[in-house]
Amino acid sequence: MAGPMSATRRTRPTTAQCIAASLFALLVVVAIIVIIWLAVRPGKLHLSVDHATVRGFNFTSVDDGLGGTFVLTLRAYNPNKRSVVYRSLDVGVWFGDTYLGGAEVPGFRQPPRNETRIDVAAPAVRDALPRDVEREIKKDRSAGTLPLDVHVRSKVWFKYGIVRTRRYKMRASCPLVPVNFASPTAFDRVYCYVHI
């Protein structure tokens, strides 16, 4: 004679059922993570050099250092549907592997789908340059155009209303930015390679 307990007795799930339930739960969690990542992942930012010139360009007699100020106009474009916040931008001017000067630009908040101009005045370093670099710079200057590389570094984060993402390191390299001594107003935009 079966008692009342035997009627309510539960059967234990099999090992295969446990594995199937665990895999299904894992699949649901992964799907939720992918959907959230697609919704909040930052899009690629665009940066370019719209103009470059140099003021007071000369080699000083003291220590053969370089004198002058590199004047750059950068253009930052945010194609995202969310705001981006830049911490201060570190802008460096290079000739090949030789650092010529740089400046730090205050950070700013850029609205969605916005284009922002950034004016940079980067003083040249006063240290002596290697002789071969000095010769190359003088040769390029006498030819009328000095090709420079501009590198930009910053920390950025994206804002979604009151929520913001973690900070990302942004690095941009703008190769072969021409400083034209013969015609300083003539300039073709140079697009940068941006990495986040």
Rosetta constraint file for C-alpha pairs under 8 A:
AtomPair CA 2 CA 6 HARMONIC 6.37 0.50
AtomPair CA 3 CA 7 HARMONIC 7.49 0.50
AtomPair CA 4 CA 8 HARMONIC 7.27 0.50
AtomPair CA 5 CA 9 HARMONIC 6.35 0.50
AtomPair CA 13 CA 17 HARMONIC 5.98 0.50
AtomPair CA 13 CA 18 HARMONIC 6.62 0.50
AtomPair CA 14 CA 18 HARMONIC 6.42 0.50
AtomPair CA 15 CA 19 HARMONIC 6.23 0.50
AtomPair CA 16 CA 20 HARMONIC 6.10 0.50
AtomPair CA 17 CA 21 HARMONIC 6.10 0.50
AtomPair CA 18 CA 22 HARMONIC 6.12 0.50
AtomPair CA 19 CA 23 HARMONIC 6.13 0.50
AtomPair CA 20 CA 24 HARMONIC 6.16 0.50
AtomPair CA 21 CA 25 HARMONIC 6.19 0.50
AtomPair CA 22 CA 26 HARMONIC 6.14 0.50
AtomPair CA 23 CA 27 HARMONIC 6.08 0.50
AtomPair CA 24 CA 28 HARMONIC 6.28 0.50
AtomPair CA 25 CA 29 HARMONIC 6.32 0.50
AtomPair CA 26 CA 30 HARMONIC 6.18 0.50
AtomPair CA 27 CA 31 HARMONIC 6.13 0.50
AtomPair CA 28 CA 32 HARMONIC 6.26 0.50
AtomPair CA 29 CA 33 HARMONIC 6.26 0.50
AtomPair CA 30 CA 34 HARMONIC 6.15 0.50
AtomPair CA 31 CA 35 HARMONIC 6.20 0.50
AtomPair CA 32 CA 36 HARMONIC 6.22 0.50
AtomPair CA 33 CA 37 HARMONIC 6.03 0.50
AtomPair CA 34 CA 38 HARMONIC 6.09 0.50
AtomPair CA 35 CA 39 HARMONIC 6.23 0.50
AtomPair CA 36 CA 40 HARMONIC 6.22 0.50
AtomPair CA 37 CA 41 HARMONIC 5.43 0.50
AtomPair CA 42 CA 80 HARMONIC 7.39 0.50
AtomPair CA 42 CA 158 HARMONIC 6.99 0.50
AtomPair CA 43 CA 79 HARMONIC 7.28 0.50
AtomPair CA 43 CA 80 HARMONIC 5.88 0.50
AtomPair CA 44 CA 78 HARMONIC 7.98 0.50
AtomPair CA 44 CA 79 HARMONIC 7.53 0.50
AtomPair CA 44 CA 80 HARMONIC 7.91 0.50
AtomPair CA 44 CA 194 HARMONIC 7.52 0.50
AtomPair CA 44 CA 195 HARMONIC 7.96 0.50
AtomPair CA 44 CA 196 HARMONIC 7.57 0.50
AtomPair CA 45 CA 76 HARMONIC 7.49 0.50
AtomPair CA 45 CA 77 HARMONIC 6.27 0.50
AtomPair CA 45 CA 78 HARMONIC 5.45 0.50
AtomPair CA 45 CA 79 HARMONIC 6.69 0.50
AtomPair CA 45 CA 80 HARMONIC 7.97 0.50
AtomPair CA 45 CA 194 HARMONIC 6.84 0.50
AtomPair CA 46 CA 76 HARMONIC 5.82 0.50
AtomPair CA 46 CA 77 HARMONIC 5.04 0.50
AtomPair CA 46 CA 78 HARMONIC 6.59 0.50
AtomPair CA 46 CA 79 HARMONIC 7.78 0.50
AtomPair CA 46 CA 192 HARMONIC 7.43 0.50
AtomPair CA 46 CA 194 HARMONIC 6.76 0.50
AtomPair CA 47 CA 74 HARMONIC 7.00 0.50
AtomPair CA 47 CA 75 HARMONIC 5.61 0.50
AtomPair CA 47 CA 76 HARMONIC 4.62 0.50
AtomPair CA 47 CA 77 HARMONIC 6.33 0.50
AtomPair CA 47 CA 172 HARMONIC 7.43 0.50
AtomPair CA 47 CA 191 HARMONIC 6.46 0.50
AtomPair CA 47 CA 192 HARMONIC 5.55 0.50
AtomPair CA 47 CA 193 HARMONIC 7.66 0.50
AtomPair CA 47 CA 194 HARMONIC 7.00 0.50
AtomPair CA 48 CA 74 HARMONIC 5.68 0.50
AtomPair CA 48 CA 75 HARMONIC 5.25 0.50
AtomPair CA 48 CA 76 HARMONIC 6.77 0.50
AtomPair CA 48 CA 174 HARMONIC 7.21 0.50
AtomPair CA 48 CA 189 HARMONIC 6.75 0.50
AtomPair CA 48 CA 190 HARMONIC 5.55 0.50
AtomPair CA 48 CA 191 HARMONIC 4.32 0.50
AtomPair CA 48 CA 192 HARMONIC 5.17 0.50
AtomPair CA 49 CA 72 HARMONIC 7.05 0.50
AtomPair CA 49 CA 73 HARMONIC 5.92 0.50
AtomPair CA 49 CA 74 HARMONIC 4.54 0.50
AtomPair CA 49 CA 75 HARMONIC 6.25 0.50
AtomPair CA 49 CA 174 HARMONIC 7.34 0.50
AtomPair CA 49 CA 177 HARMONIC 7.58 0.50
AtomPair CA 49 CA 189 HARMONIC 5.78 0.50
AtomPair CA 49 CA 190 HARMONIC 5.15 0.50
AtomPair CA 49 CA 191 HARMONIC 6.46 0.50
AtomPair CA 49 CA 192 HARMONIC 7.45 0.50
AtomPair CA 50 CA 72 HARMONIC 7.66 0.50
AtomPair CA 50 CA 73 HARMONIC 5.44 0.50
AtomPair CA 50 CA 74 HARMONIC 5.69 0.50
AtomPair CA 50 CA 75 HARMONIC 6.47 0.50
AtomPair CA 50 CA 187 HARMONIC 7.45 0.50
AtomPair CA 50 CA 188 HARMONIC 7.09 0.50
AtomPair CA 50 CA 189 HARMONIC 4.69 0.50
AtomPair CA 50 CA 190 HARMONIC 6.62 0.50
AtomPair CA 51 CA 72 HARMONIC 5.70 0.50
AtomPair CA 51 CA 73 HARMONIC 5.07 0.50
AtomPair CA 51 CA 74 HARMONIC 7.31 0.50
AtomPair CA 51 CA 187 HARMONIC 6.05 0.50
AtomPair CA 51 CA 188 HARMONIC 7.59 0.50
AtomPair CA 51 CA 189 HARMONIC 6.88 0.50
AtomPair CA 52 CA 70 HARMONIC 7.27 0.50
AtomPair CA 52 CA 71 HARMONIC 5.78 0.50
AtomPair CA 52 CA 72 HARMONIC 4.55 0.50
AtomPair CA 52 CA 73 HARMONIC 6.52 0.50
AtomPair CA 52 CA 177 HARMONIC 7.32 0.50
AtomPair CA 52 CA 178 HARMONIC 7.15 0.50
AtomPair CA 52 CA 179 HARMONIC 5.79 0.50
AtomPair CA 52 CA 187 HARMONIC 7.55 0.50
AtomPair CA 53 CA 70 HARMONIC 6.04 0.50
AtomPair CA 53 CA 71 HARMONIC 5.29 0.50
AtomPair CA 53 CA 72 HARMONIC 6.60 0.50
AtomPair CA 53 CA 179 HARMONIC 5.32 0.50
AtomPair CA 53 CA 180 HARMONIC 7.06 0.50
AtomPair CA 53 CA 181 HARMONIC 7.98 0.50
AtomPair CA 53 CA 184 HARMONIC 6.41 0.50
AtomPair CA 54 CA 68 HARMONIC 6.67 0.50
AtomPair CA 54 CA 69 HARMONIC 5.54 0.50
AtomPair CA 54 CA 70 HARMONIC 4.43 0.50
AtomPair CA 54 CA 71 HARMONIC 5.63 0.50
AtomPair CA 54 CA 179 HARMONIC 7.21 0.50
AtomPair CA 55 CA 68 HARMONIC 5.44 0.50
AtomPair CA 55 CA 69 HARMONIC 5.22 0.50
AtomPair CA 55 CA 70 HARMONIC 6.54 0.50
AtomPair CA 55 CA 71 HARMONIC 7.31 0.50
AtomPair CA 56 CA 67 HARMONIC 6.60 0.50
AtomPair CA 56 CA 68 HARMONIC 4.37 0.50
AtomPair CA 56 CA 69 HARMONIC 6.59 0.50
AtomPair CA 57 CA 66 HARMONIC 7.41 0.50
AtomPair CA 57 CA 67 HARMONIC 5.53 0.50
AtomPair CA 57 CA 68 HARMONIC 4.41 0.50
AtomPair CA 57 CA 69 HARMONIC 7.10 0.50
AtomPair CA 58 CA 66 HARMONIC 5.98 0.50
AtomPair CA 58 CA 67 HARMONIC 5.08 0.50
AtomPair CA 58 CA 68 HARMONIC 6.52 0.50
AtomPair CA 59 CA 64 HARMONIC 5.90 0.50
AtomPair CA 59 CA 65 HARMONIC 5.66 0.50
AtomPair CA 59 CA 66 HARMONIC 4.55 0.50
AtomPair CA 59 CA 67 HARMONIC 5.71 0.50
AtomPair CA 60 CA 64 HARMONIC 5.38 0.50
AtomPair CA 60 CA 65 HARMONIC 5.32 0.50
AtomPair CA 60 CA 66 HARMONIC 5.94 0.50
AtomPair CA 60 CA 67 HARMONIC 6.12 0.50
AtomPair CA 61 CA 65 HARMONIC 7.31 0.50
AtomPair CA 63 CA 127 HARMONIC 6.92 0.50
AtomPair CA 63 CA 128 HARMONIC 5.33 0.50
AtomPair CA 64 CA 127 HARMONIC 7.52 0.50
AtomPair CA 64 CA 128 HARMONIC 5.02 0.50
AtomPair CA 64 CA 129 HARMONIC 6.88 0.50
AtomPair CA 65 CA 125 HARMONIC 7.10 0.50
AtomPair CA 65 CA 126 HARMONIC 4.68 0.50
AtomPair CA 65 CA 127 HARMONIC 4.88 0.50
AtomPair CA 65 CA 128 HARMONIC 4.26 0.50
AtomPair CA 65 CA 129 HARMONIC 6.24 0.50
AtomPair CA 66 CA 100 HARMONIC 7.79 0.50
AtomPair CA 66 CA 124 HARMONIC 6.18 0.50
AtomPair CA 66 CA 125 HARMONIC 6.24 0.50
AtomPair CA 66 CA 126 HARMONIC 5.55 0.50
AtomPair CA 66 CA 127 HARMONIC 7.12 0.50
AtomPair CA 66 CA 128 HARMONIC 7.19 0.50
AtomPair CA 66 CA 129 HARMONIC 7.50 0.50
AtomPair CA 67 CA 123 HARMONIC 7.90 0.50
AtomPair CA 67 CA 124 HARMONIC 5.77 0.50
AtomPair CA 67 CA 125 HARMONIC 7.26 0.50
AtomPair CA 67 CA 126 HARMONIC 6.60 0.50
AtomPair CA 68 CA 123 HARMONIC 6.17 0.50
AtomPair CA 68 CA 124 HARMONIC 5.54 0.50
AtomPair CA 69 CA 121 HARMONIC 6.27 0.50
AtomPair CA 69 CA 122 HARMONIC 5.47 0.50
AtomPair CA 69 CA 123 HARMONIC 4.23 0.50
AtomPair CA 69 CA 124 HARMONIC 5.55 0.50
AtomPair CA 70 CA 93 HARMONIC 7.81 0.50
AtomPair CA 70 CA 101 HARMONIC 7.59 0.50
AtomPair CA 70 CA 120 HARMONIC 7.88 0.50
AtomPair CA 70 CA 121 HARMONIC 5.74 0.50
AtomPair CA 70 CA 122 HARMONIC 4.98 0.50
AtomPair CA 70 CA 123 HARMONIC 6.14 0.50
AtomPair CA 70 CA 124 HARMONIC 6.97 0.50
AtomPair CA 71 CA 119 HARMONIC 7.46 0.50
AtomPair CA 71 CA 120 HARMONIC 5.75 0.50
AtomPair CA 71 CA 121 HARMONIC 4.62 0.50
AtomPair CA 71 CA 122 HARMONIC 6.35 0.50
AtomPair CA 72 CA 119 HARMONIC 5.93 0.50
AtomPair CA 72 CA 120 HARMONIC 5.05 0.50
AtomPair CA 72 CA 121 HARMONIC 6.47 0.50
AtomPair CA 72 CA 122 HARMONIC 7.94 0.50
AtomPair CA 73 CA 117 HARMONIC 6.70 0.50
AtomPair CA 73 CA 118 HARMONIC 5.66 0.50
AtomPair CA 73 CA 119 HARMONIC 4.64 0.50
AtomPair CA 73 CA 120 HARMONIC 6.21 0.50
AtomPair CA 74 CA 117 HARMONIC 5.76 0.50
AtomPair CA 74 CA 118 HARMONIC 4.96 0.50
AtomPair CA 74 CA 119 HARMONIC 6.36 0.50
AtomPair CA 74 CA 120 HARMONIC 7.61 0.50
AtomPair CA 75 CA 115 HARMONIC 6.80 0.50
AtomPair CA 75 CA 116 HARMONIC 5.70 0.50
AtomPair CA 75 CA 117 HARMONIC 4.65 0.50
AtomPair CA 75 CA 118 HARMONIC 6.15 0.50
AtomPair CA 76 CA 115 HARMONIC 5.68 0.50
AtomPair CA 76 CA 116 HARMONIC 5.18 0.50
AtomPair CA 76 CA 117 HARMONIC 6.44 0.50
AtomPair CA 76 CA 118 HARMONIC 7.56 0.50
AtomPair CA 77 CA 113 HARMONIC 6.99 0.50
AtomPair CA 77 CA 114 HARMONIC 5.74 0.50
AtomPair CA 77 CA 115 HARMONIC 4.40 0.50
AtomPair CA 77 CA 116 HARMONIC 6.41 0.50
AtomPair CA 78 CA 83 HARMONIC 7.85 0.50
AtomPair CA 78 CA 84 HARMONIC 7.32 0.50
AtomPair CA 78 CA 110 HARMONIC 7.10 0.50
AtomPair CA 78 CA 111 HARMONIC 7.43 0.50
AtomPair CA 78 CA 112 HARMONIC 5.98 0.50
AtomPair CA 78 CA 113 HARMONIC 5.02 0.50
AtomPair CA 78 CA 114 HARMONIC 5.40 0.50
AtomPair CA 78 CA 115 HARMONIC 6.55 0.50
AtomPair CA 79 CA 112 HARMONIC 6.58 0.50
AtomPair CA 79 CA 113 HARMONIC 4.57 0.50
AtomPair CA 79 CA 114 HARMONIC 7.10 0.50
AtomPair CA 80 CA 112 HARMONIC 5.57 0.50
AtomPair CA 80 CA 113 HARMONIC 5.88 0.50
AtomPair CA 81 CA 112 HARMONIC 5.03 0.50
AtomPair CA 81 CA 113 HARMONIC 6.53 0.50
AtomPair CA 82 CA 111 HARMONIC 7.00 0.50
AtomPair CA 82 CA 112 HARMONIC 4.94 0.50
AtomPair CA 82 CA 158 HARMONIC 6.68 0.50
AtomPair CA 82 CA 159 HARMONIC 6.11 0.50
AtomPair CA 82 CA 160 HARMONIC 5.85 0.50
AtomPair CA 83 CA 109 HARMONIC 7.12 0.50
AtomPair CA 83 CA 110 HARMONIC 5.73 0.50
AtomPair CA 83 CA 111 HARMONIC 4.59 0.50
AtomPair CA 83 CA 112 HARMONIC 4.87 0.50
AtomPair CA 83 CA 158 HARMONIC 5.69 0.50
AtomPair CA 83 CA 159 HARMONIC 5.20 0.50
AtomPair CA 83 CA 160 HARMONIC 6.95 0.50
AtomPair CA 84 CA 109 HARMONIC 5.98 0.50
AtomPair CA 84 CA 110 HARMONIC 5.29 0.50
AtomPair CA 84 CA 111 HARMONIC 6.62 0.50
AtomPair CA 84 CA 112 HARMONIC 7.38 0.50
AtomPair CA 84 CA 156 HARMONIC 6.82 0.50
AtomPair CA 84 CA 157 HARMONIC 5.82 0.50
AtomPair CA 84 CA 158 HARMONIC 4.40 0.50
AtomPair CA 84 CA 159 HARMONIC 6.10 0.50
AtomPair CA 85 CA 107 HARMONIC 7.50 0.50
AtomPair CA 85 CA 108 HARMONIC 6.00 0.50
AtomPair CA 85 CA 109 HARMONIC 4.35 0.50
AtomPair CA 85 CA 110 HARMONIC 6.09 0.50
AtomPair CA 85 CA 156 HARMONIC 5.51 0.50
AtomPair CA 85 CA 157 HARMONIC 5.43 0.50
AtomPair CA 85 CA 158 HARMONIC 6.15 0.50
AtomPair CA 85 CA 159 HARMONIC 7.44 0.50
AtomPair CA 86 CA 107 HARMONIC 5.00 0.50
AtomPair CA 86 CA 108 HARMONIC 5.32 0.50
AtomPair CA 86 CA 109 HARMONIC 6.14 0.50
AtomPair CA 86 CA 110 HARMONIC 7.76 0.50
AtomPair CA 86 CA 154 HARMONIC 6.71 0.50
AtomPair CA 86 CA 155 HARMONIC 6.16 0.50
AtomPair CA 86 CA 156 HARMONIC 4.62 0.50
AtomPair CA 86 CA 157 HARMONIC 6.92 0.50
AtomPair CA 87 CA 106 HARMONIC 7.19 0.50
AtomPair CA 87 CA 107 HARMONIC 4.36 0.50
AtomPair CA 87 CA 108 HARMONIC 6.75 0.50
AtomPair CA 87 CA 154 HARMONIC 6.07 0.50
AtomPair CA 87 CA 155 HARMONIC 5.38 0.50
AtomPair CA 87 CA 156 HARMONIC 5.99 0.50
AtomPair CA 88 CA 104 HARMONIC 6.56 0.50
AtomPair CA 88 CA 105 HARMONIC 5.51 0.50
AtomPair CA 88 CA 106 HARMONIC 4.54 0.50
AtomPair CA 88 CA 107 HARMONIC 3.92 0.50
AtomPair CA 88 CA 108 HARMONIC 7.57 0.50
AtomPair CA 88 CA 154 HARMONIC 6.21 0.50
AtomPair CA 88 CA 155 HARMONIC 7.54 0.50
AtomPair CA 89 CA 104 HARMONIC 5.62 0.50
AtomPair CA 89 CA 105 HARMONIC 4.99 0.50
AtomPair CA 89 CA 106 HARMONIC 6.48 0.50
AtomPair CA 89 CA 107 HARMONIC 6.29 0.50
AtomPair CA 89 CA 152 HARMONIC 6.56 0.50
AtomPair CA 89 CA 153 HARMONIC 5.79 0.50
AtomPair CA 89 CA 154 HARMONIC 4.86 0.50
AtomPair CA 89 CA 155 HARMONIC 7.88 0.50
AtomPair CA 90 CA 102 HARMONIC 7.48 0.50
AtomPair CA 90 CA 103 HARMONIC 6.17 0.50
AtomPair CA 90 CA 104 HARMONIC 4.61 0.50
AtomPair CA 90 CA 105 HARMONIC 6.43 0.50
AtomPair CA 90 CA 152 HARMONIC 5.58 0.50
AtomPair CA 90 CA 153 HARMONIC 5.12 0.50
AtomPair CA 90 CA 154 HARMONIC 6.30 0.50
AtomPair CA 91 CA 102 HARMONIC 5.43 0.50
AtomPair CA 91 CA 103 HARMONIC 5.42 0.50
AtomPair CA 91 CA 104 HARMONIC 6.09 0.50
AtomPair CA 91 CA 105 HARMONIC 7.45 0.50
AtomPair CA 91 CA 120 HARMONIC 7.95 0.50
AtomPair CA 91 CA 122 HARMONIC 7.77 0.50
AtomPair CA 91 CA 150 HARMONIC 7.03 0.50
AtomPair CA 91 CA 151 HARMONIC 5.80 0.50
AtomPair CA 91 CA 152 HARMONIC 4.59 0.50
AtomPair CA 91 CA 153 HARMONIC 6.67 0.50
AtomPair CA 92 CA 99 HARMONIC 7.33 0.50
AtomPair CA 92 CA 100 HARMONIC 7.73 0.50
AtomPair CA 92 CA 101 HARMONIC 5.95 0.50
AtomPair CA 92 CA 102 HARMONIC 4.18 0.50
AtomPair CA 92 CA 103 HARMONIC 6.63 0.50
AtomPair CA 92 CA 122 HARMONIC 7.69 0.50
AtomPair CA 92 CA 150 HARMONIC 5.72 0.50
AtomPair CA 92 CA 151 HARMONIC 5.17 0.50
AtomPair CA 92 CA 152 HARMONIC 6.42 0.50
AtomPair CA 93 CA 99 HARMONIC 6.23 0.50
AtomPair CA 93 CA 100 HARMONIC 5.57 0.50
AtomPair CA 93 CA 101 HARMONIC 5.27 0.50
AtomPair CA 93 CA 102 HARMONIC 5.72 0.50
AtomPair CA 93 CA 122 HARMONIC 7.77 0.50
AtomPair CA 93 CA 148 HARMONIC 6.70 0.50
AtomPair CA 93 CA 149 HARMONIC 5.88 0.50
AtomPair CA 93 CA 150 HARMONIC 4.78 0.50
AtomPair CA 93 CA 151 HARMONIC 6.58 0.50
AtomPair CA 94 CA 98 HARMONIC 5.50 0.50
AtomPair CA 94 CA 99 HARMONIC 4.51 0.50
AtomPair CA 94 CA 100 HARMONIC 5.28 0.50
AtomPair CA 94 CA 101 HARMONIC 7.19 0.50
AtomPair CA 94 CA 148 HARMONIC 5.75 0.50
AtomPair CA 94 CA 149 HARMONIC 4.99 0.50
AtomPair CA 94 CA 150 HARMONIC 6.23 0.50
AtomPair CA 94 CA 151 HARMONIC 7.79 0.50
AtomPair CA 95 CA 99 HARMONIC 6.48 0.50
AtomPair CA 95 CA 100 HARMONIC 6.69 0.50
AtomPair CA 95 CA 147 HARMONIC 7.19 0.50
AtomPair CA 95 CA 148 HARMONIC 5.10 0.50
AtomPair CA 95 CA 149 HARMONIC 6.14 0.50
AtomPair CA 96 CA 148 HARMONIC 7.33 0.50
AtomPair CA 96 CA 149 HARMONIC 7.04 0.50
AtomPair CA 98 CA 133 HARMONIC 7.70 0.50
AtomPair CA 99 CA 125 HARMONIC 7.96 0.50
AtomPair CA 100 CA 124 HARMONIC 5.55 0.50
AtomPair CA 100 CA 125 HARMONIC 5.68 0.50
AtomPair CA 101 CA 122 HARMONIC 5.87 0.50
AtomPair CA 101 CA 123 HARMONIC 5.57 0.50
AtomPair CA 101 CA 124 HARMONIC 4.21 0.50
AtomPair CA 101 CA 125 HARMONIC 5.11 0.50
AtomPair CA 102 CA 121 HARMONIC 7.96 0.50
AtomPair CA 102 CA 122 HARMONIC 4.50 0.50
AtomPair CA 102 CA 123 HARMONIC 6.17 0.50
AtomPair CA 102 CA 124 HARMONIC 6.99 0.50
AtomPair CA 103 CA 120 HARMONIC 7.14 0.50
AtomPair CA 103 CA 121 HARMONIC 6.80 0.50
AtomPair CA 103 CA 122 HARMONIC 4.77 0.50
AtomPair CA 103 CA 123 HARMONIC 7.12 0.50
AtomPair CA 105 CA 120 HARMONIC 6.99 0.50
AtomPair CA 110 CA 114 HARMONIC 6.54 0.50
AtomPair CA 110 CA 115 HARMONIC 7.97 0.50
AtomPair CA 110 CA 116 HARMONIC 7.38 0.50
AtomPair CA 129 CA 133 HARMONIC 6.53 0.50
AtomPair CA 129 CA 134 HARMONIC 6.13 0.50
AtomPair CA 130 CA 134 HARMONIC 6.24 0.50
AtomPair CA 131 CA 135 HARMONIC 6.16 0.50
AtomPair CA 132 CA 136 HARMONIC 6.24 0.50
AtomPair CA 133 CA 137 HARMONIC 6.14 0.50
AtomPair CA 134 CA 138 HARMONIC 6.16 0.50
AtomPair CA 135 CA 139 HARMONIC 6.09 0.50
AtomPair CA 136 CA 140 HARMONIC 6.12 0.50
AtomPair CA 137 CA 141 HARMONIC 6.02 0.50
AtomPair CA 137 CA 146 HARMONIC 6.92 0.50
AtomPair CA 138 CA 142 HARMONIC 6.14 0.50
AtomPair CA 139 CA 143 HARMONIC 6.28 0.50
AtomPair CA 140 CA 144 HARMONIC 6.40 0.50
AtomPair CA 140 CA 145 HARMONIC 5.78 0.50
AtomPair CA 140 CA 146 HARMONIC 5.24 0.50
AtomPair CA 140 CA 147 HARMONIC 7.82 0.50
AtomPair CA 141 CA 145 HARMONIC 5.67 0.50
AtomPair CA 141 CA 146 HARMONIC 5.64 0.50
AtomPair CA 141 CA 181 HARMONIC 7.04 0.50
AtomPair CA 144 CA 180 HARMONIC 5.96 0.50
AtomPair CA 144 CA 181 HARMONIC 5.10 0.50
AtomPair CA 144 CA 182 HARMONIC 5.38 0.50
AtomPair CA 145 CA 178 HARMONIC 6.09 0.50
AtomPair CA 145 CA 179 HARMONIC 5.46 0.50
AtomPair CA 145 CA 180 HARMONIC 4.51 0.50
AtomPair CA 145 CA 181 HARMONIC 5.90 0.50
AtomPair CA 145 CA 182 HARMONIC 7.51 0.50
AtomPair CA 146 CA 178 HARMONIC 5.65 0.50
AtomPair CA 146 CA 179 HARMONIC 5.03 0.50
AtomPair CA 146 CA 180 HARMONIC 6.57 0.50
AtomPair CA 146 CA 181 HARMONIC 7.82 0.50
AtomPair CA 147 CA 176 HARMONIC 4.99 0.50
AtomPair CA 147 CA 177 HARMONIC 5.43 0.50
AtomPair CA 147 CA 178 HARMONIC 4.53 0.50
AtomPair CA 147 CA 179 HARMONIC 6.28 0.50
AtomPair CA 148 CA 175 HARMONIC 6.94 0.50
AtomPair CA 148 CA 176 HARMONIC 5.16 0.50
AtomPair CA 148 CA 177 HARMONIC 4.97 0.50
AtomPair CA 148 CA 178 HARMONIC 6.22 0.50
AtomPair CA 148 CA 179 HARMONIC 7.34 0.50
AtomPair CA 149 CA 173 HARMONIC 7.27 0.50
AtomPair CA 149 CA 174 HARMONIC 5.74 0.50
AtomPair CA 149 CA 175 HARMONIC 4.61 0.50
AtomPair CA 149 CA 176 HARMONIC 5.30 0.50
AtomPair CA 149 CA 177 HARMONIC 5.82 0.50
AtomPair CA 150 CA 173 HARMONIC 6.00 0.50
AtomPair CA 150 CA 174 HARMONIC 5.02 0.50
AtomPair CA 150 CA 175 HARMONIC 6.50 0.50
AtomPair CA 150 CA 177 HARMONIC 7.14 0.50
AtomPair CA 151 CA 171 HARMONIC 7.40 0.50
AtomPair CA 151 CA 172 HARMONIC 5.70 0.50
AtomPair CA 151 CA 173 HARMONIC 4.59 0.50
AtomPair CA 151 CA 174 HARMONIC 6.18 0.50
AtomPair CA 152 CA 170 HARMONIC 7.96 0.50
AtomPair CA 152 CA 171 HARMONIC 5.76 0.50
AtomPair CA 152 CA 172 HARMONIC 5.02 0.50
AtomPair CA 152 CA 173 HARMONIC 6.48 0.50
AtomPair CA 153 CA 169 HARMONIC 7.43 0.50
AtomPair CA 153 CA 170 HARMONIC 5.70 0.50
AtomPair CA 153 CA 171 HARMONIC 4.65 0.50
AtomPair CA 153 CA 172 HARMONIC 6.47 0.50
AtomPair CA 154 CA 169 HARMONIC 6.06 0.50
AtomPair CA 154 CA 170 HARMONIC 5.21 0.50
AtomPair CA 154 CA 171 HARMONIC 6.66 0.50
AtomPair CA 155 CA 167 HARMONIC 6.16 0.50
AtomPair CA 155 CA 168 HARMONIC 5.55 0.50
AtomPair CA 155 CA 169 HARMONIC 4.66 0.50
AtomPair CA 155 CA 170 HARMONIC 5.78 0.50
AtomPair CA 156 CA 167 HARMONIC 5.50 0.50
AtomPair CA 156 CA 168 HARMONIC 5.26 0.50
AtomPair CA 156 CA 169 HARMONIC 6.41 0.50
AtomPair CA 156 CA 170 HARMONIC 6.63 0.50
AtomPair CA 157 CA 164 HARMONIC 6.73 0.50
AtomPair CA 157 CA 165 HARMONIC 5.66 0.50
AtomPair CA 157 CA 166 HARMONIC 6.03 0.50
AtomPair CA 157 CA 167 HARMONIC 4.77 0.50
AtomPair CA 157 CA 168 HARMONIC 6.04 0.50
AtomPair CA 158 CA 164 HARMONIC 5.57 0.50
AtomPair CA 158 CA 165 HARMONIC 5.45 0.50
AtomPair CA 158 CA 166 HARMONIC 7.84 0.50
AtomPair CA 159 CA 163 HARMONIC 5.75 0.50
AtomPair CA 159 CA 164 HARMONIC 4.24 0.50
AtomPair CA 159 CA 165 HARMONIC 6.51 0.50
AtomPair CA 160 CA 164 HARMONIC 5.89 0.50
AtomPair CA 168 CA 196 HARMONIC 6.24 0.50
AtomPair CA 169 CA 196 HARMONIC 5.65 0.50
AtomPair CA 170 CA 194 HARMONIC 7.02 0.50
AtomPair CA 170 CA 195 HARMONIC 5.71 0.50
AtomPair CA 170 CA 196 HARMONIC 4.53 0.50
AtomPair CA 171 CA 194 HARMONIC 5.81 0.50
AtomPair CA 171 CA 195 HARMONIC 5.20 0.50
AtomPair CA 171 CA 196 HARMONIC 6.48 0.50
AtomPair CA 172 CA 192 HARMONIC 6.01 0.50
AtomPair CA 172 CA 193 HARMONIC 5.35 0.50
AtomPair CA 172 CA 194 HARMONIC 4.28 0.50
AtomPair CA 172 CA 195 HARMONIC 6.15 0.50
AtomPair CA 173 CA 192 HARMONIC 5.36 0.50
AtomPair CA 173 CA 193 HARMONIC 5.29 0.50
AtomPair CA 173 CA 194 HARMONIC 6.72 0.50
AtomPair CA 174 CA 190 HARMONIC 6.76 0.50
AtomPair CA 174 CA 191 HARMONIC 6.35 0.50
AtomPair CA 174 CA 192 HARMONIC 4.24 0.50
AtomPair CA 174 CA 193 HARMONIC 6.40 0.50
AtomPair CA 175 CA 190 HARMONIC 7.79 0.50
AtomPair CA 175 CA 192 HARMONIC 7.22 0.50
AtomPair CA 177 CA 190 HARMONIC 6.41 0.50
AtomPair CA 178 CA 187 HARMONIC 7.70 0.50
AtomPair CA 179 CA 184 HARMONIC 7.23 0.50
AtomPair CA 180 CA 184 HARMONIC 5.13 0.50
AtomPair CA 180 CA 186 HARMONIC 7.32 0.50
AtomPair CA 180 CA 187 HARMONIC 7.76 0.50
